[in-house]
Amino acid sequence: MIFRRHRAFPYALMMAALAAFAGFCAPVANAASFDACITGLRKTALSQGIDATTFDKALKGIEPDPDVIKSFEYQPEFRTPIWDYVAGLVDDERVADGREQMARWDAVLGNAEREYGVDRHVIVAVWGVESNFGRIQGTRDLVRSLTTLVCANKRESFFRGELMATLRILQSGDIAADGLTGSWAGAFGQTQFMPTTYQRLAVDFDGDGKRDVVNSVPDALGSTANYLARAGWVAGEPWGYEVRIPENYAGPSGRRTRQSLAKWAALGVRRIEPVQSGGKPQPADTTQAGLLLPAGPQGPAFLVFRNFDAIYSYNAAESYALSIAHLSDRLQGAPGFSTPWPTDDPGLSRADRREVQQRLIDRGYDIGTVDGMIGAKSRGAISDFQSAQGLKADGRAGLRVLKALREAPVTAPTVPAVTQ
Ligand code: CA
């Protein structure tokens, strides 16, 4: 996935795994210890009811994946500003795609709403952000990635559990082996479940007897609804809404600092969106809410309810939960946030990012394919262009650099040109 978020599995465990991993010196276990590790895994698998045929077939000739280790060890150089994060996930293109998908899967979404009580717009928002509506599910072999993670760090049991869950999927025949590809950390399918999450919460929603969150859109949507319902979704309640806070507000804030709507009102926190018939319901004054200030008191502010936490549990990052929540509003026709982000260099949509990439290519930079994903090559080219323009060379794809690319005359690049 674009933002390498860790899908639907316990973030704390992931952090514990990272900490444990830091103490492990060898970059990848050598061949002998890798083989020994697999022998140990086979024993574990058989003791847990996975049959020998399934195990041997799945792990036949398997080798560690060095890219998985690299991804595991990767530490981003800088934090992505929230306005970049939201701009890339919630753009006009995703809203349009989402509406199209909502029309196409209307009956399935209606069933999911009835069965689980979860708002269809949120289900579709998760689907759109997790895999771009099934288009990007990840291409790494799940068994190989997880085996690499287990065997490069034998002290870690987290990934062993995920590997065993993957083998159980293979044994059940719910999803064919060639469908079990995903992110380096093991998330897979249309809504990027981890294998143990799949085992607990995936449902067969198209009634063919298989829980196939890779190839069946109904199974993926039903499973996501089930996930959110089990995470505490409250039917009929909004995730939250944008608010205006008093100037120089210095009162309580944070998702976990809950108090009643009446108390927030007493502090001068006001809902921005007018209450309309058919719009979001207005919860009772006694409803507990937290005040979210993702970019500090100068940026957009939100009161968030229990359903925001349900979304948050899917991927433990407030920026993620806010993006899903906002996309769900946009799918219902709501405009963007009323208060702008506190920056003079806003983030870019995927269409704008593609334009940045195309304009860099036009200037002779080799940045790979135009895909709207700003990776290391694009960042390097942006930095180079920024330097040449006398701009701060931070490699960030924001509005300022897009404007500069549109306006600056095309000259010879300072990096080797793409060979024709
Ligand atoms: Ca099914």
Residues whose N, C-alpha, C, O or C-beta is under 5 A from the ligand:
A	BS01	CA	D204 F205 D206 G207 D208 G209 K210 R211 D212 S216 D219
